[in-house]
Amino acid sequence: MWRSIAIILLMACLCPIAAYAETCTKENFEAVVDDAAAALNELNAKHKPEFQAQLRRLKDMHGWDHDTFMKNAIPFVRDEQIVRYDQETADHLARLSSLGEEGSSSAVPNCSLLVEVRETMDSLVAAQSAKWAYMFEKIERALEP
């Protein structure tokens, strides 16, 4: 999903880059997007099943029925800090969109956008990593005896 969004957002600045093949290429941008997408996919693939298992442990520990569990699990997936992480993610995606518009509106390709794209993608991955770490810390505290 992230890869698709990022590629769509970057396409506008990728097209004119061919003129500056010696400085940067479409492949350079694609590599940044691919690396970030792979990191995001890896984070989700690694953490989602483990987090869901911990939520089930919490449910079993308290003997919650399904409805009670659904209500009581909300704070572990949605609180003020998680909302801040989600906003940070949205801000990074908006920045990628802006970079795409900036690249497409320029008559002369600006390969320095590659650095900004890389930094934005790295920040996006860092925000998602921090969100997972926070959510795990929160549920692990709840699972302590």
N, C-alpha and C positions, 0 to 999 in steps of 0.2 A: 504494500500500500504506500509506504513512504517513498519508495523508489519511483512509483508511478507519479505521485504528486510532484516530487522534486524534478523528475524529467520533464514533465509538462511545464513546470514553472521556468525551467532553464532553457527550454527549446528556443525561446525568443533570443537569448543571447548566444546560443550555440551556432546558429546559422551564419552570421557574419564572421565567425572566428576563422573560417577556412582561409581567409585572406592573410592571416597571420600564423600560418602553420608552423613557422619556425619559432614563434614565441609561445603559442599555446594552440591546442587543437580541441576539437569536439571530444576526442577520446580522453583528454585531460579532465574535462568537465564530467564526462560519463564515469570515469574512474572514481572521482570524488563522490559522486552520487551513489555509485555501486558500493563503495566501501562503507558509506554511512548507512545505506539501506541494509547491507549485510550485518552491520553492527546492531541496528535496530531490530532486525529479524532475529538475530542471535539472542539479544536481550529478552525479547518476548518469548522465544521458544524455550529459553532456559528458565525464565522466572515465572511465567504464567502457570505452568503445571505445578510447580513447587508451591506457589502462592495459593492456588486453589486447594492443594492438599492440606496446607496449613489452615485454610478457612474450614475445611471439612473436619480437621482435628478440633478446631475451636467449637464447631457445631456439636460434635460428639462429646467433647469435654463438658459442655453445658447441658447436653440432652435437649437441644432445641429442635422443635419440629420445623418443617420447611418454611412456613410463614414467619415464624419467630426468627429463624436464621436469616432470611432475606432482609428483615428489618434491622436486626442486630449487626449484620455484616456491612451495612452502609458506611459507618465511620471508618472502616478499614480500607475502603476504596474511594471514599469521597469525604474530604474535610477541607478546611481552609488551606492547609499546606499543599494538598494534592491539587486543589483548584489553582494555586499559584504555579505549581509545576505545569499544569495543563495550559495556563496562560503563557508561561514562558515558551512552551512548545508552539503555541499558536503564534507568538511573536516571531519565533525563528522561521516558521512557515511563511508568515507575512513578509519577512525580510527576504526570503528566497523569491517570493513573488515580485517584490520590489526590484531585486537584482535582475530578474528576468525582464521586467519592463524597462529598466535602465539600459540593459544590454540591447534590447530590440529598438529602442528609440535613438540610439547612438548611430550616427553615420559612419563613424570609425570604431571598429571593435576595440573594446577595452579589456585586455587580458588580465588586468589587475583584478577584474571581477572574480577570477578564479580563486584568488586568495580569499576574498570575502565569502565566496560560496563555500570554500573549504572550512573557514572559521565558523560560518553559520551552521554548516552540517555537523561539525565537531561539537558545537554548543548544543545543538539539538540532541545529539547522542548523550552528551553529558547531563542534560536536563532529564532525559528519560532514565538514565542510570541512577541519578539522584532520587527520582520518584520511586523507582523500585526499591532502592535501599531504605528509603523512609517507610514505605509500606511494609517491608519485611521487618524492620525494627519495631514498628507499631504492633504487628501481629505477634511477633516473638515475645514482646512484653506481656501481651494478653494471654499467651500460652504458658507463661511461667506459673509454677505452682504457688 
